[in-house]
Amino acid sequence: MKTLVIMNQAPYGDWSGREALDMAFSLAAFDQPVALLFTGDGVNWLRREQEAAAISQKAVDRNLAAATIFGVTALYADQQSCHRFGLDQHTMIAGITLADTNAGLLGEYDHVISLS
Amino acid sequence: MASIRTLHILNKRPGHPAFKSCLSSLENQDALLLTENGVLALVDKGLTLEGCVYALSPDLKARAIPGDASVAQAIDYDEMVALTARAQRVISW
């Protein structure tokens, strides 16, 4: 039962993006195969060197970097959204697979969840 | 420092409906202050911002968005307070 969690919420603006991340990590912790797809405003979670302490929040780049160790099978980022927000391999954290989301990526998963 | 007629404070992401209505209500002696998700406008290729634009630097730092002085002036919280005092009217979108 493969699950894909869609991350389309802008970072830090509200809690739904963080809740989706927590859900994905809990699924992984219970050995459920889960992957993350960052798309739309959600790709902004992936920018390097976020200093969330400036707004007294916790940055997520460390959890994302360790995601595969926690059991998350893949971290995808939608190509068009990355282009729109000027993100590429140098400005994004490592371990992200660029994906063309209308190429049937969603079809590979039994559950697709979006908390937007 | 030029006086500001209306200061528009915008904390919505570019895709949010309030974002468009804020931009369309901007007039020449107005200023726009981008905060929280609003700072994403500075990295959104689908957008060009004109006029007097400020952005809150803690929100830029949190999102690792480089301040581009040619587009928006990065300010801190104290300067934000000074800005609101200088404006005749403030609208929070």
N, CA and C atoms of all chains as a GROMACS GRO file, in nm:
protein
  627
    1MET      N    1   0.086  -0.119   0.000
    1MET     CA    2   0.000   0.000   0.000
    1MET      C    3   0.090   0.124   0.000
    2LYS      N    4   0.125   0.169  -0.122
    2LYS     CA    5   0.217   0.282  -0.130
    2LYS      C    6   0.140   0.414  -0.120
    3THR      N    7   0.194   0.508  -0.041
    3THR     CA    8   0.126   0.636  -0.018
    3THR      C    9   0.211   0.751  -0.068
    4LEU      N   10   0.148   0.848  -0.131
    4LEU     CA   11   0.218   0.969  -0.173
    4LEU      C   12   0.155   1.088  -0.101
    5VAL      N   13   0.237   1.160  -0.027
    5VAL     CA   14   0.185   1.278   0.043
    5VAL      C   15   0.223   1.401  -0.037
    6ILE      N   16   0.124   1.482  -0.075
    6ILE     CA   17   0.150   1.600  -0.158
    6ILE      C   18   0.173   1.720  -0.068
    7MET      N   19   0.286   1.785  -0.088
    7MET     CA   20   0.321   1.904  -0.008
    7MET      C   21   0.304   2.027  -0.097
    8ASN      N   22   0.187   2.090  -0.090
    8ASN     CA   23   0.169   2.208  -0.177
    8ASN      C   24   0.146   2.336  -0.097
    9GLN      N   25   0.174   2.328   0.033
    9GLN     CA   26   0.155   2.447   0.117
    9GLN      C   27   0.286   2.524   0.128
   10ALA      N   28   0.278   2.658   0.122
   10ALA     CA   29   0.398   2.740   0.139
   10ALA      C   30   0.454   2.717   0.279
   11PRO      N   31   0.587   2.718   0.295
   11PRO     CA   32   0.648   2.689   0.425
   11PRO      C   33   0.622   2.800   0.526
   12TYR      N   34   0.604   2.761   0.652
   12TYR     CA   35   0.602   2.851   0.767
   12TYR      C   36   0.479   2.940   0.775
   13GLY      N   37   0.402   2.953   0.667
   13GLY     CA   38   0.290   3.046   0.671
   13GLY      C   39   0.178   2.995   0.761
   14ASP      N   40   0.154   2.861   0.755
   14ASP     CA   41   0.056   2.801   0.847
   14ASP      C   42   0.108   2.662   0.881
   15TRP      N   43   0.028   2.583   0.955
   15TRP     CA   44   0.080   2.457   1.007
   15TRP      C   45   0.052   2.338   0.917
   16SER      N   46  -0.031   2.355   0.811
   16SER     CA   47  -0.075   2.235   0.738
   16SER      C   48   0.042   2.168   0.667
   17GLY      N   49   0.140   2.247   0.620
   17GLY     CA   50   0.255   2.185   0.555
   17GLY      C   51   0.332   2.098   0.653
   18ARG      N   52   0.350   2.150   0.772
   18ARG     CA   53   0.426   2.076   0.873
   18ARG      C   54   0.349   1.951   0.916
   19GLU      N   55   0.215   1.962   0.923
   19GLU     CA   56   0.134   1.846   0.963
   19GLU      C   57   0.145   1.734   0.859
   20ALA      N   58   0.150   1.773   0.731
   20ALA     CA   59   0.161   1.671   0.626
   20ALA      C   60   0.295   1.600   0.638
   21LEU      N   61   0.399   1.677   0.671
   21LEU     CA   62   0.532   1.616   0.690
   21LEU      C   63   0.529   1.519   0.806
   22ASP      N   64   0.468   1.561   0.918
   22ASP     CA   65   0.463   1.472   1.035
   22ASP      C   66   0.387   1.345   1.000
   23MET      N   67   0.280   1.358   0.921
   23MET     CA   68   0.202   1.240   0.886
   23MET      C   69   0.288   1.144   0.804
   24ALA      N   70   0.362   1.201   0.708
   24ALA     CA   71   0.446   1.116   0.623
   24ALA      C   72   0.550   1.041   0.707
   25PHE      N   73   0.610   1.114   0.802
   25PHE     CA   74   0.713   1.049   0.884
   25PHE      C   75   0.651   0.943   0.976
   26SER      N   76   0.528   0.966   1.022
   26SER     CA   77   0.466   0.863   1.107
   26SER      C   78   0.437   0.739   1.023
   27LEU      N   79   0.389   0.758   0.899
   27LEU     CA   80   0.363   0.643   0.812
   27LEU      C   81   0.493   0.564   0.793
   28ALA      N   82   0.601   0.640   0.769
   28ALA     CA   83   0.731   0.573   0.746
   28ALA      C   84   0.774   0.498   0.871
   29ALA      N   85   0.748   0.559   0.987
   29ALA     CA   86   0.790   0.496   1.112
   29ALA      C   87   0.720   0.362   1.132
   30PHE      N   88   0.598   0.349   1.074
   30PHE     CA   89   0.526   0.221   1.085
   30PHE      C   90   0.549   0.137   0.960
   31ASP      N   91   0.666   0.159   0.894
   31ASP     CA   92   0.707   0.079   0.779
   31ASP      C   93   0.604   0.079   0.666
   32GLN      N   94   0.528   0.186   0.653
   32GLN     CA   95   0.441   0.198   0.535
   32GLN      C   96   0.522   0.269   0.428
   33PRO      N   97   0.530   0.214   0.305
   33PRO     CA   98   0.605   0.286   0.201
   33PRO      C   99   0.538   0.419   0.170
   34VAL      N  100   0.611   0.528   0.191
   34VAL     CA  101   0.552   0.662   0.168
   34VAL      C  102   0.655   0.748   0.096
   35ALA      N  103   0.608   0.830   0.003
   35ALA     CA  104   0.694   0.926  -0.067
   35ALA      C  105   0.631   1.063  -0.055
   36LEU      N  106   0.713   1.165  -0.077
   36LEU     CA  107   0.664   1.303  -0.068
   36LEU      C  108   0.677   1.369  -0.204
   37LEU      N  109   0.574   1.445  -0.242
   37LEU     CA  110   0.581   1.523  -0.366
   37LEU      C  111   0.561   1.670  -0.331
   38PHE      N  112   0.666   1.751  -0.352
   38PHE     CA  113   0.658   1.895  -0.328
   38PHE      C  114   0.617   1.961  -0.459
   39THR      N  115   0.508   2.040  -0.452
   39THR     CA  116   0.461   2.103  -0.575
   39THR      C  117   0.399   2.238  -0.543
   40GLY      N  118   0.383   2.323  -0.645
   40GLY     CA  119   0.325   2.457  -0.623
   40GLY      C  120   0.410   2.535  -0.525
   41ASP      N  121   0.344   2.607  -0.432
   41ASP     CA  122   0.419   2.684  -0.333
   41ASP      C  123   0.502   2.593  -0.242
   42GLY      N  124   0.466   2.463  -0.238
   42GLY     CA  125   0.533   2.369  -0.147
   42GLY      C  126   0.680   2.349  -0.178
   43VAL      N  127   0.722   2.378  -0.304
   43VAL     CA  128   0.864   2.356  -0.337
   43VAL      C  129   0.953   2.450  -0.256
   44ASN      N  130   0.893   2.556  -0.200
   44ASN     CA  131   0.974   2.651  -0.123
   44ASN      C  132   1.024   2.593   0.010
   45TRP      N  133   0.970   2.474   0.048
   45TRP     CA  134   1.024   2.406   0.166
   45TRP      C  135   1.167   2.359   0.140
   46LEU      N  136   1.204   2.348   0.010
   46LEU     CA  137   1.326   2.275  -0.026
   46LEU      C  138   1.449   2.365  -0.043
   47ARG      N  139   1.426   2.498  -0.022
   47ARG     CA  140   1.541   2.588  -0.043
   47ARG      C  141   1.646   2.566   0.067
   48ARG      N  142   1.773   2.574   0.029
   48ARG     CA  143   1.881   2.552   0.128
   48ARG      C  144   1.892   2.668   0.226
   49GLU      N  145   1.958   2.637   0.340
   49GLU     CA  146   1.995   2.738   0.440
   49GLU      C  147   1.877   2.820   0.488
   50GLN      N  148   1.770   2.755   0.523
   50GLN     CA  149   1.657   2.827   0.583
   50GLN      C  150   1.691   2.856   0.730
   51GLU      N  151   1.674   2.981   0.773
   51GLU     CA  152   1.702   3.017   0.913
   51GLU      C  153   1.570   3.047   0.982
   52ALA      N  154   1.495   2.941   1.010
   52ALA     CA  155   1.359   2.961   1.062
   52ALA      C  156   1.362   3.019   1.203
   53ALA      N  157   1.478   3.013   1.268
   53ALA     CA  158   1.484   3.071   1.403
   53ALA      C  159   1.447   3.219   1.397
   54ALA      N  160   1.470   3.280   1.279
   54ALA     CA  161   1.440   3.424   1.266
   54ALA      C  162   1.294   3.450   1.295
   55ILE      N  163   1.207   3.351   1.273
   55ILE     CA  164   1.065   3.370   1.305
   55ILE      C  165   1.026   3.268   1.412
   56SER      N  166   1.122   3.232   1.496
   56SER     CA  167   1.107   3.135   1.606
   56SER      C  168   1.030   3.011   1.564
   57GLN      N  169   1.072   2.955   1.455
   57GLN     CA  170   1.021   2.823   1.416
   57GLN      C  171   1.140   2.732   1.388
   58LYS      N  172   1.113   2.604   1.368
   58LYS     CA  173   1.220   2.509   1.342
   58LYS      C  174   1.231   2.488   1.192
   59ALA      N  175   1.354   2.491   1.140
   59ALA     CA  176   1.372   2.465   0.996
   59ALA      C  177   1.346   2.316   0.972
   60VAL      N  178   1.308   2.280   0.852
   60VAL     CA  179   1.276   2.139   0.825
   60VAL      C  180   1.382   2.073   0.739
   61ASP      N  181   1.484   2.152   0.697
   61ASP     CA  182   1.578   2.092   0.602
   61ASP      C  183   1.650   1.972   0.663
   62ARG      N  184   1.673   1.974   0.797
   62ARG     CA  185   1.743   1.858   0.857
   62ARG      C  186   1.652   1.735   0.852
   63ASN      N  187   1.520   1.752   0.888
   63ASN     CA  188   1.435   1.632   0.881
   63ASN      C  189   1.426   1.580   0.737
   64LEU      N  190   1.418   1.678   0.642
   64LEU     CA  191   1.405   1.632   0.502
   64LEU      C  192   1.530   1.560   0.458
   65ALA      N  193   1.646   1.612   0.502
   65ALA     CA  194   1.772   1.547   0.463
   65ALA      C  195   1.777   1.405   0.518
   66ALA      N  196   1.715   1.384   0.636
   66ALA     CA  197   1.720   1.250   0.699
   66ALA      C  198   1.598   1.166   0.661
   67ALA      N  199   1.512   1.218   0.574
   67ALA     CA  200   1.386   1.150   0.544
   67ALA      C  201   1.408   1.005   0.500
   68THR      N  202   1.506   0.983   0.413
   68THR     CA  203   1.523   0.846   0.361
   68THR      C  204   1.566   0.753   0.475
   69ILE      N  205   1.639   0.806   0.572
   69ILE     CA  206   1.679   0.721   0.686
   69ILE      C  207   1.555   0.683   0.766
   70PHE      N  208   1.458   0.776   0.775
   70PHE     CA  209   1.335   0.748   0.850
   70PHE      C  210   1.246   0.650   0.775
   71GLY      N  211   1.278   0.623   0.645
   71GLY     CA  212   1.197   0.527   0.572
   71GLY      C  213   1.113   0.589   0.462
   72VAL      N  214   1.128   0.722   0.443
   72VAL     CA  215   1.054   0.782   0.332
   72VAL      C  216   1.122   0.737   0.203
   73THR      N  217   1.045   0.681   0.109
   73THR     CA  218   1.109   0.615  -0.006
   73THR      C  219   1.166   0.716  -0.105
   74ALA      N  220   1.099   0.832  -0.122
   74ALA     CA  221   1.150   0.929  -0.220
   74ALA      C  222   1.098   1.068  -0.189
   75LEU      N  223   1.176   1.168  -0.228
   75LEU     CA  224   1.133   1.308  -0.218
   75LEU      C  225   1.128   1.363  -0.359
   76TYR      N  226   1.008   1.387  -0.410
   76TYR     CA  227   0.995   1.440  -0.546
   76TYR      C  228   0.968   1.590  -0.539
   77ALA      N  229   1.011   1.663  -0.645
   77ALA     CA  230   0.977   1.805  -0.657
   77ALA      C  231   0.928   1.829  -0.799
   78ASP      N  232   0.815   1.900  -0.810
   78ASP     CA  233   0.757   1.924  -0.941
   78ASP      C  234   0.844   2.022  -1.018
   79GLN      N  235   0.883   1.979  -1.139
   79GLN     CA  236   0.976   2.060  -1.220
   79GLN      C  237   0.924   2.200  -1.249
   80GLN      N  238   0.798   2.209  -1.291
   80GLN     CA  239   0.746   2.342  -1.328
   80GLN      C  240   0.746   2.435  -1.208
   81SER      N  241   0.706   2.383  -1.092
   81SER     CA  242   0.704   2.468  -0.973
   81SER      C  243   0.845   2.513  -0.937
   82CYS      N  244   0.942   2.421  -0.950
   82CYS     CA  245   1.081   2.458  -0.919
   82CYS      C  246   1.127   2.570  -1.013
   83HIS      N  247   1.089   2.556  -1.142
   83HIS     CA  248   1.129   2.659  -1.238
   83HIS      C  249   1.064   2.792  -1.201
   84ARG      N  250   0.935   2.785  -1.166
   84ARG     CA  251   0.861   2.908  -1.134
   84ARG      C  252   0.927   2.980  -1.017
   85PHE      N  253   0.977   2.907  -0.918
   85PHE     CA  254   1.035   2.971  -0.798
   85PHE      C  255   1.188   2.974  -0.803
   86GLY      N  256   1.243   2.952  -0.924
   86GLY     CA  257   1.387   2.967  -0.940
   86GLY      C  258   1.468   2.868  -0.859
   87LEU      N  259   1.418   2.744  -0.846
   87LEU     CA  260   1.491   2.643  -0.768
   87LEU      C  261   1.560   2.544  -0.862
   88ASP      N  262   1.686   2.512  -0.829
   88ASP     CA  263   1.753   2.407  -0.908
   88ASP      C  264   1.842   2.327  -0.812
   89GLN      N  265   1.927   2.238  -0.867
   89GLN     CA  266   2.004   2.146  -0.780
   89GLN      C  267   2.093   2.224  -0.684
   90HIS      N  268   2.134   2.347  -0.722
   90HIS     CA  269   2.227   2.421  -0.634
   90HIS      C  270   2.153   2.491  -0.521
   91THR      N  271   2.027   2.533  -0.549
   91THR     CA  272   1.958   2.611  -0.444
   91THR      C  273   1.870   2.520  -0.358
   92MET      N  274   1.849   2.396  -0.403
   92MET     CA  275   1.766   2.304  -0.324
   92MET      C  276   1.853   2.216  -0.237
   93ILE      N  277   1.795   2.160  -0.130
   93ILE     CA  278   1.869   2.065  -0.046
   93ILE      C  279   1.894   1.939  -0.129
   94ALA      N  280   1.988   1.857  -0.083
   94ALA     CA  281   2.024   1.737  -0.160
   94ALA      C  282   1.915   1.631  -0.147
   95GLY      N  283   1.920   1.531  -0.237
   95GLY     CA  284   1.832   1.415  -0.227
   95GLY      C  285   1.694   1.435  -0.283
   96ILE      N  286   1.676   1.540  -0.366
   96ILE     CA  287   1.543   1.564  -0.424
   96ILE      C  288   1.542   1.514  -0.568
   97THR      N  289   1.438   1.440  -0.604
   97THR     CA  290   1.425   1.394  -0.743
   97THR      C  291   1.328   1.484  -0.816
   98LEU      N  292   1.374   1.547  -0.923
   98LEU     CA  293   1.283   1.632  -1.001
   98LEU      C  294   1.184   1.543  -1.075
   99ALA      N  295   1.057   1.581  -1.074
   99ALA     CA  296   0.956   1.495  -1.136
   99ALA      C  297   0.861   1.580  -1.220
  100ASP      N  298   0.811   1.514  -1.326
  100ASP     CA  299   0.709   1.579  -1.408
  100ASP      C  300   0.576   1.520  -1.362
  101THR      N  301   0.502   1.594  -1.281
  101THR     CA  302   0.389   1.534  -1.211
  101THR      C  303   0.276   1.492  -1.303
  102ASN      N  304   0.269   1.552  -1.427
  102ASN     CA  305   0.156   1.501  -1.507
  102ASN      C  306   0.197   1.378  -1.588
  103ALA      N  307   0.313   1.318  -1.553
  103ALA     CA  308   0.355   1.200  -1.628
  103ALA      C  309   0.316   1.073  -1.551
  104GLY      N  310   0.198   1.074  -1.487
  104GLY     CA  311   0.150   0.952  -1.426
  104GLY      C  312   0.221   0.915  -1.297
  105LEU      N  313   0.296   1.009  -1.237
  105LEU     CA  314   0.366   0.977  -1.112
  105LEU      C  315   0.264   0.934  -1.007
  106LEU      N  316   0.150   1.005  -1.003
  106LEU     CA  317   0.050   0.976  -0.899
  106LEU      C  318  -0.007   0.836  -0.917
  107GLY      N  319  -0.006   0.788  -1.043
  107GLY     CA  320  -0.065   0.658  -1.070
  107GLY      C  321   0.008   0.543  -1.001
  108GLU      N  322   0.133   0.569  -0.960
  108GLU     CA  323   0.213   0.460  -0.901
  108GLU      C  324   0.176   0.437  -0.755
  109TYR      N  325   0.084   0.521  -0.700
  109TYR     CA  326   0.058   0.512  -0.556
  109TYR      C  327  -0.086   0.472  -0.529
  110ASP      N  328  -0.103   0.387  -0.423
  110ASP     CA  329  -0.239   0.343  -0.389
  110ASP      C  330  -0.314   0.458  -0.321
  111HIS      N  331  -0.242   0.529  -0.231
  111HIS     CA  332  -0.307   0.643  -0.164
  111HIS      C  333  -0.234   0.771  -0.200
  112VAL      N  334  -0.308   0.874  -0.236
  112VAL     CA  335  -0.248   1.006  -0.259
  112VAL      C  336  -0.319   1.102  -0.165
  113ILE      N  337  -0.240   1.168  -0.077
  113ILE     CA  338  -0.302   1.252   0.027
  113ILE      C  339  -0.253   1.395   0.013
  114SER      N  340  -0.348   1.491   0.015
  114SER     CA  341  -0.308   1.632   0.012
  114SER      C  342  -0.388   1.705   0.119
  115LEU      N  343  -0.318   1.771   0.210
  115LEU     CA  344  -0.388   1.836   0.321
  115LEU      C  345  -0.420   1.981   0.290
  116SER      N  346  -0.416   2.020   0.160
  116SER     CA  347  -0.431   2.166   0.136
  116SER      C  348  -0.572   2.210   0.171
  117MET      N  349   1.214   6.119   0.376
  117MET     CA  350   1.133   6.000   0.349
  117MET      C  351   0.998   6.046   0.294
  118ALA      N  352   0.965   5.997   0.173
  118ALA     CA  353   0.838   6.038   0.113
  118ALA      C  354   0.722   5.988   0.201
  119SER      N  355   0.614   6.069   0.203
  119SER     CA  356   0.502   6.022   0.286
  119SER      C  357   0.430   5.911   0.210
  120ILE      N  358   0.365   5.824   0.287
  120ILE     CA  359   0.294   5.710   0.225
  120ILE      C  360   0.146   5.732   0.245
  121ARG      N  361   0.070   5.722   0.135
  121ARG     CA  362  -0.076   5.739   0.152
  121ARG      C  363  -0.131   5.613   0.219
  122THR      N  364  -0.121   5.498   0.152
  122THR     CA  365  -0.171   5.373   0.212
  122THR      C  366  -0.060   5.269   0.214
  123LEU      N  367  -0.039   5.208   0.329
  123LEU     CA  368   0.056   5.096   0.338
  123LEU      C  369  -0.025   4.967   0.330
  124HIS      N  370   0.005   4.885   0.229
  124HIS     CA  371  -0.064   4.757   0.214
  124HIS      C  372   0.025   4.648   0.273
  125ILE      N  373  -0.020   4.582   0.378
  125ILE     CA  374   0.057   4.471   0.437
  125ILE      C  375  -0.003   4.341   0.386
  126LEU      N  376   0.082   4.262   0.318
  126LEU     CA  377   0.031   4.141   0.250
  126LEU      C  378   0.107   4.020   0.300
  127ASN      N  379   0.034   3.927   0.368
  127ASN     CA  380   0.103   3.807   0.418
  127ASN      C  381   0.055   3.682   0.347
  128LYS      N  382  -0.010   3.700   0.230
  128LYS     CA  383  -0.065   3.585   0.160
  128LYS      C  384   0.031   3.539   0.050
  129ARG      N  385   0.030   3.408   0.020
  129ARG     CA  386   0.113   3.356  -0.090
  129ARG      C  387   0.057   3.410  -0.223
  130PRO      N  388   0.145   3.414  -0.329
  130PRO     CA  389   0.100   3.474  -0.455
  130PRO      C  390  -0.028   3.412  -0.511
  131GLY      N  391  -0.053   3.283  -0.488
  131GLY     CA  392  -0.172   3.221  -0.546
  131GLY      C  393  -0.300   3.256  -0.473
  132HIS      N  394  -0.290   3.316  -0.357
  132HIS     CA  395  -0.409   3.344  -0.275
  132HIS      C  396  -0.492   3.456  -0.338
  133PRO      N  397  -0.627   3.445  -0.336
  133PRO     CA  398  -0.711   3.548  -0.397
  133PRO      C  399  -0.683   3.689  -0.345
  134ALA      N  400  -0.651   3.701  -0.216
  134ALA     CA  401  -0.628   3.835  -0.160
  134ALA      C  402  -0.504   3.899  -0.222
  135PHE      N  403  -0.412   3.814  -0.271
  135PHE     CA  404  -0.288   3.870  -0.328
  135PHE      C  405  -0.320   3.958  -0.448
  136LYS      N  406  -0.404   3.903  -0.537
  136LYS     CA  407  -0.439   3.980  -0.658
  136LYS      C  408  -0.514   4.106  -0.622
  137SER      N  409  -0.610   4.095  -0.529
  137SER     CA  410  -0.689   4.215  -0.497
  137SER      C  411  -0.600   4.321  -0.434
  138CYS      N  412  -0.500   4.279  -0.357
  138CYS     CA  413  -0.411   4.379  -0.297
  138CYS      C  414  -0.335   4.451  -0.407
  139LEU      N  415  -0.274   4.375  -0.499
  139LEU     CA  416  -0.194   4.439  -0.604
  139LEU      C  417  -0.280   4.533  -0.688
  140SER      N  418  -0.405   4.492  -0.715
  140SER     CA  419  -0.486   4.577  -0.803
  140SER      C  420  -0.533   4.703  -0.730
  141SER      N  421  -0.519   4.706  -0.596
  141SER     CA  422  -0.567   4.827  -0.528
  141SER      C  423  -0.452   4.923  -0.497
  142LEU      N  424  -0.330   4.886  -0.540
  142LEU     CA  425  -0.214   4.973  -0.513
  142LEU      C  426  -0.222   5.099  -0.599
  143GLU      N  427  -0.198   5.214  -0.537
  143GLU     CA  428  -0.194   5.340  -0.613
  143GLU      C  429  -0.057   5.404  -0.598
  144ASN      N  430  -0.031   5.511  -0.678
  144ASN     CA  431   0.109   5.552  -0.686
  144ASN      C  432   0.170   5.595  -0.554
  145GLN      N  433   0.104   5.664  -0.468
  145GLN     CA  434   0.172   5.708  -0.343
  145GLN      C  435   0.164   5.602  -0.234
  146ASP      N  436   0.128   5.479  -0.273
  146ASP     CA  437   0.114   5.372  -0.173
  146ASP      C  438   0.244   5.294  -0.160
  147ALA      N  439   0.251   5.211  -0.056
  147ALA     CA  440   0.366   5.121  -0.040
  147ALA      C  441   0.313   4.982  -0.009
  148LEU      N  442   0.390   4.881  -0.050
  148LEU     CA  443   0.350   4.742  -0.027
  148LEU      C  444   0.454   4.678   0.065
  149LEU      N  445   0.406   4.616   0.175
  149LEU     CA  446   0.498   4.545   0.265
  149LEU      C  447   0.463   4.397   0.261
  150LEU      N  448   0.557   4.314   0.215
  150LEU     CA  449   0.536   4.170   0.205
  150LEU      C  450   0.587   4.104   0.333
  151THR      N  451   0.498   4.023   0.396
  151THR     CA  452   0.540   3.950   0.516
  151THR      C  453   0.497   3.803   0.501
  152GLU      N  454   0.546   3.717   0.590
  152GLU     CA  455   0.513   3.574   0.593
  152GLU      C  456   0.513   3.515   0.451
  153ASN      N  457   0.402   3.448   0.410
  153ASN     CA  458   0.401   3.385   0.276
  153ASN      C  459   0.413   3.488   0.164
  154GLY      N  460   0.381   3.616   0.192
  154GLY     CA  461   0.385   3.719   0.088
  154GLY      C  462   0.524   3.735   0.027
  155VAL      N  463   0.629   3.701   0.106
  155VAL     CA  464   0.765   3.722   0.053
  155VAL      C  465   0.794   3.628  -0.063
  156LEU      N  466   0.711   3.523  -0.081
  156LEU     CA  467   0.733   3.432  -0.195
  156LEU      C  468   0.718   3.507  -0.327
  157ALA      N  469   0.649   3.622  -0.324
  157ALA     CA  470   0.632   3.699  -0.448
  157ALA      C  471   0.768   3.737  -0.506
  158LEU      N  472   0.871   3.746  -0.418
  158LEU     CA  473   1.003   3.791  -0.465
  158LEU      C  474   1.075   3.683  -0.544
  159VAL      N  475   1.030   3.558  -0.534
  159VAL     CA  476   1.097   3.451  -0.611
  159VAL      C  477   1.001   3.388  -0.711
  160ASP      N  478   0.884   3.449  -0.728
  160ASP     CA  479   0.785   3.392  -0.820
  160ASP      C  480   0.806   3.453  -0.958
  161LYS      N  481   0.852   3.370  -1.053
  161LYS     CA  482   0.886   3.423  -1.186
  161LYS      C  483   0.761   3.474  -1.259
  162GLY      N  484   0.643   3.427  -1.213
  162GLY     CA  485   0.520   3.466  -1.282
  162GLY      C  486   0.475   3.606  -1.245
  163LEU      N  487   0.554   3.677  -1.166
  163LEU     CA  488   0.508   3.806  -1.111
  163LEU      C  489   0.612   3.914  -1.134
  164THR      N  490   0.567   4.039  -1.161
  164THR     CA  491   0.662   4.150  -1.153
  164THR      C  492   0.599   4.255  -1.063
  165LEU      N  493   0.674   4.294  -0.961
  165LEU     CA  494   0.622   4.392  -0.865
  165LEU      C  495   0.672   4.530  -0.903
  166GLU      N  496   0.583   4.628  -0.897
  166GLU     CA  497   0.630   4.765  -0.925
  166GLU      C  498   0.606   4.853  -0.803
  167GLY      N  499   0.663   4.973  -0.810
  167GLY     CA  500   0.637   5.073  -0.706
  167GLY      C  501   0.722   5.046  -0.583
  168CYS      N  502   0.676   5.104  -0.472
  168CYS     CA  503   0.752   5.102  -0.348
  168CYS      C  504   0.721   4.973  -0.272
  169VAL      N  505   0.819   4.881  -0.269
  169VAL     CA  506   0.793   4.749  -0.209
  169VAL      C  507   0.893   4.722  -0.098
  170TYR      N  508   0.842   4.677   0.018
  170TYR     CA  509   0.928   4.637   0.130
  170TYR      C  510   0.902   4.489   0.157
  171ALA      N  511   1.001   4.422   0.223
  171ALA     CA  512   0.980   4.282   0.263
  171ALA      C  513   1.042   4.264   0.401
  172LEU      N  514   0.977   4.181   0.483
  172LEU     CA  515   1.022   4.164   0.621
  172LEU      C  516   1.138   4.064   0.625
  173SER      N  517   1.254   4.107   0.673
  173SER     CA  518   1.374   4.023   0.658
  173SER      C  519   1.369   3.893   0.739
  174PRO      N  520   1.308   3.887   0.860
  174PRO     CA  521   1.303   3.756   0.926
  174PRO      C  522   1.228   3.652   0.841
  175ASP      N  523   1.124   3.697   0.770
  175ASP     CA  524   1.050   3.602   0.684
  175ASP      C  525   1.134   3.562   0.562
  176LEU      N  526   1.215   3.656   0.512
  176LEU     CA  527   1.303   3.622   0.399
  176LEU      C  528   1.408   3.521   0.445
  177LYS      N  529   1.464   3.546   0.564
  177LYS     CA  530   1.570   3.457   0.617
  177LYS      C  531   1.514   3.317   0.639
  178ALA      N  532   1.395   3.311   0.698
  178ALA     CA  533   1.337   3.179   0.732
  178ALA      C  534   1.320   3.096   0.605
  179ARG      N  535   1.289   3.163   0.495
  179ARG     CA  536   1.264   3.090   0.371
  179ARG      C  537   1.385   3.089   0.280
  180ALA      N  538   1.497   3.138   0.332
  180ALA     CA  539   1.622   3.145   0.257
  180ALA      C  540   1.602   3.215   0.123
  181ILE      N  541   1.521   3.320   0.124
  181ILE     CA  542   1.500   3.397   0.001
  181ILE      C  543   1.596   3.516   0.003
  182PRO      N  544   1.685   3.525  -0.095
  182PRO     CA  545   1.779   3.637  -0.097
  182PRO      C  546   1.704   3.767  -0.123
  183GLY      N  547   1.728   3.868  -0.040
  183GLY     CA  548   1.661   3.997  -0.063
  183GLY      C  549   1.717   4.058  -0.190
  184ASP      N  550   1.629   4.101  -0.280
  184ASP     CA  551   1.677   4.163  -0.405
  184ASP      C  552   1.641   4.311  -0.395
  185ALA      N  553   1.739   4.392  -0.359
  185ALA     CA  554   1.711   4.533  -0.328
  185ALA      C  555   1.650   4.605  -0.447
  186SER      N  556   1.673   4.552  -0.569
  186SER     CA  557   1.618   4.624  -0.685
  186SER      C  558   1.466   4.604  -0.688
  187VAL      N  559   1.417   4.501  -0.621
  187VAL     CA  560   1.272   4.475  -0.626
  187VAL      C  561   1.206   4.520  -0.495
  188ALA      N  562   1.269   4.482  -0.382
  188ALA     CA  563   1.206   4.517  -0.254
  188ALA      C  564   1.313   4.548  -0.152
  189GLN      N  565   1.282   4.641  -0.062
  189GLN     CA  566   1.378   4.677   0.042
  189GLN      C  567   1.350   4.591   0.165
  190ALA      N  568   1.451   4.517   0.212
  190ALA     CA  569   1.433   4.430   0.329
  190ALA      C  570   1.438   4.515   0.455
  191ILE      N  571   1.336   4.499   0.542
  191ILE     CA  572   1.332   4.578   0.666
  191ILE      C  573   1.310   4.484   0.783
  192ASP      N  574   1.344   4.535   0.904
  192ASP     CA  575   1.320   4.452   1.024
  192ASP      C  576   1.192   4.501   1.092
  193TYR      N  577   1.162   4.441   1.209
  193TYR     CA  578   1.033   4.470   1.273
  193TYR      C  579   1.023   4.618   1.314
  194ASP      N  580   1.135   4.675   1.364
  194ASP     CA  581   1.130   4.816   1.407
  194ASP      C  582   1.096   4.905   1.289
  195GLU      N  583   1.162   4.878   1.174
  195GLU     CA  584   1.135   4.961   1.055
  195GLU      C  585   0.991   4.942   1.010
  196MET      N  586   0.938   4.821   1.034
  196MET     CA  587   0.798   4.796   0.995
  196MET      C  588   0.707   4.886   1.077
  197VAL      N  589   0.736   4.897   1.206
  197VAL     CA  590   0.654   4.982   1.292
  197VAL      C  591   0.663   5.127   1.244
  198ALA      N  592   0.785   5.171   1.212
  198ALA     CA  593   0.805   5.309   1.165
  198ALA      C  594   0.725   5.332   1.037
  199LEU      N  595   0.722   5.230   0.951
  199LEU     CA  596   0.650   5.240   0.823
  199LEU      C  597   0.500   5.260   0.849
  200THR      N  598   0.448   5.182   0.943
  200THR     CA  599   0.304   5.192   0.969
  200THR      C  600   0.271   5.330   1.028
  201ALA      N  601   0.367   5.385   1.105
  201ALA     CA  602   0.342   5.517   1.164
  201ALA      C  603   0.344   5.624   1.057
  202ARG      N  604   0.424   5.602   0.954
  202ARG     CA  605   0.441   5.704   0.850
  202ARG      C  606   0.323   5.707   0.754
  203ALA      N  607   0.255   5.594   0.742
  203ALA     CA  608   0.146   5.586   0.644
  203ALA      C  609   0.021   5.652   0.700
  204GLN      N  610  -0.056   5.719   0.608
  204GLN     CA  611  -0.182   5.778   0.655
  204GLN      C  612  -0.283   5.668   0.686
  205ARG      N  613  -0.271   5.556   0.611
  205ARG     CA  614  -0.370   5.449   0.627
  205ARG      C  615  -0.300   5.316   0.608
  206VAL      N  616  -0.339   5.214   0.684
  206VAL     CA  617  -0.277   5.082   0.669
  206VAL      C  618  -0.386   4.980   0.638
  207ILE      N  619  -0.365   4.897   0.536
  207ILE     CA  620  -0.459   4.788   0.506
  207ILE      C  621  -0.384   4.656   0.519
  208SER      N  622  -0.436   4.565   0.602
  208SER     CA  623  -0.375   4.431   0.613
  208SER      C  624  -0.459   4.334   0.533
  209TRP      N  625  -0.398   4.275   0.432
  209TRP     CA  626  -0.476   4.184   0.343
  209TRP      C  627  -0.476   4.041   0.392
   0.00000   0.00000   0.00000
